[in-house]
């Protein structure tokens, strides 16, 4: 194991800087010979699992929130029946500035904004999502920030993605790569009119479409959908409390009389081509898939599931509590739009599981996808992933796997087997924290025998803390 170490920061007492969240203090690489292998590593698993997440480098200023922390990528590369683990910080401009100063220069999202930096009042950490595009990893921030390009093998930060000099806005997390075209489709949101934009970047890094999307006011979308023909954007009734915002505080408000609206636009379309469709008021953190079936456009995702009042009715105001306190409740859901008539329909796919942080076969996005893989969310003592769920999106059936209460999981991407002939022929790959043995592991589950658990475990000689989103980079796409 090789590493580059630094002086250990002193962390304040905070539940998100302890236990499974405790930051690591170094960058390192671990070779296959330093791992303990239980089972047999599949020979037809070739590619890289990359996970993003917060990992503070300096002692935090002020309050520390779960969403704060500098981006660190953790990756496990599989090739020829062997594996290599790496981790490195994403060298954002903010982190570089703090490294030069030798200390934290920004507070967190619960702290007052920097008055001396109107260009960067809140630190852009790029710690939320990670997507493969044109052979490079792109890291992104949920508040809309600068995207960064990273070498998927070495995890070296290559600089900001500027779309060959044409990027004029920030971009939010949860951009999508259409593997059939290698289009990178993104959106941004802000507090400035028109409040949203949608864009498309081709495999050469050129901005081929950039469309202003006018909303009634500032919004807080987190994700979007793409089908092969359309981009579907969110106008949701969870918004900033404007009075609190003017006072420099973070507070949410849910307008339960407002509908949920989806803006459907051709991928390369003009603003005039956007059509808006209304559904029951809700909030959506993460989407799964969108696909066309004749005149119908179908959308699947994880819909925030409100608490019920004394009469058993949904208490929509509880959505602010669920999101504000990070006590996540969600259910698998489907929305459908008839693009010819404007008719809509919606309903649950599954009401049993608190499932979120979905993944799927990336190449199936935009097609009638059958399978998705979610984390089973538990909220005590803090939000954690207690196990993994395989959903059948056609009939709502599900399979579950967990090693038990001493284990917590990461977002688990699906990795197709080499030369796979069916959608679920492949593996679900995941970082796992084993509290009983006080060790970090990598679990590899045969997706077609999901409930049987891992066919292989890799025991790492170093710790991997809790994180956010992950992606699977297919070996052949890396070679391309």
Phi, psi and omega in degrees: 000129177247149181205160172243114187259166177213174178297136183287127177289160176262118184268136173292162177292118184197133184296339180263013172236017183229168175057231183291348181263352185306124182296156170264156191251005184215166169258145183203168173229136180237122178279165184299326182291344179266359178262149170268126184254123175247119187093203182231127179289124184299136179286337183264022176251107183223119182155193184227129171265121181238130179235135178261165176167168183279136177208095187299139179263329180240160176305124185296146169273134173069215181281146177246127179251155179309326183275352178280178177108141181290144180295129169232132176263133173244129184225145173233119183259132179247130179201123175061035179079015176231168183219150175225133178255139175221153169214140178208148172290148169279122186276075177290165179297324179294316180295319178300321179295319179289323177298318179296324180278340181077018181195167176290137180247348179241150166275190180259189185292342178269359183257163175300146179287154177291119181282336182274359180229072178300337177284338182210066182293329176241136186295123175278106185266341183057033191260011193261301188235167179209131184221144174271130174215128176052039175081001178239154173271137176246125176256148187217164183238139187293337181274007187074111183213196178276127175283145180241142176264135183226139173292121186292339180271306184274341185066020175288133176286127185260356181117179179286147172278110183253008178056049180053043176083006185256356181285128181240354180230170167286174170225152181273170170294167175071035161294160183234143171253123175273106185293342179285337181235345189063025169287137173254112185252128185225165169224160170228157172223153182205181178266007181251141178303138008273009172084346179203151170222156172234140180217163179226132177240132182274183186291346177267001181085008180273139176282108185261349175204143177206113191234125172289138180238109185279125176248164179293342181179183179299137181230174181232057177290149180247333187213182176204179172238155162229138166255187178290338184248334191232156163251137182238116186253159188250133165236100190248153186277012170268118188225170172293141167283110189294323179297316178295321181298319179297335178268006177082017181251155177262117179212141182256155176222138176248120179268093189286356175263355178270142175282159163283134180236136174246126177264117182257124180222147171301144186307321181253021188280163176276169179300328181293344182272353182288133175239135184254138181231141187254144177223179178299144180300133181196179169230144181235122176274304185230138179263169175241286189216153172227137178207152178265141175223092188066233179278351184268140171247120182252142185226129176240149179186186182254110185266129178302131188254105185292160171291168179253149177278186184297336179268003179086011179267151179300130176263093187296333179293340179291346178298326178295323178292316181300315182280319184292326182260004176057043173249082197286131173229125182210157176223149179291133192215156177227135172242144180224143182229130171271109186288345178272317185257342185086359179295148179228157172208156182204158177173171182286143166267324178212134178248001186276311193265139167276086187247134179209184184051062185283151171226172184194177173288113186303322183290345181272351182297131184097346175258168176293081185291141180259327190239142172222157184233126185233160170273140172275117188271129166240148189248001180236139000286333170228169180301129177212161179261105187277345181184186183235146182237135169255121180256139166267108185287346179279319186237001178081002178294157182213154171233149184229144171218136170209145175285343179134181187294344179274004185241141170231149192243162172258170169304135193239096180291154172273132180244108180295142175292153175303134176060033179298144180246358177221161188299322184257019175278101183163207191223150169257124187244138190204138164284138183226138175255121182258099183291329182297319181259000181051058181210158175257142185225162169243123179254137179238113185250131172292114186296334180278350175228053194301312185289352176284345179086191188295139169274342179207141171236136173249119179268119183271147178275008179225168185263140175243111182285173179300149181214198183247249191266158184222166175215161173249126178254107181298142182302320181291330177287328176293319179294324179293000000 
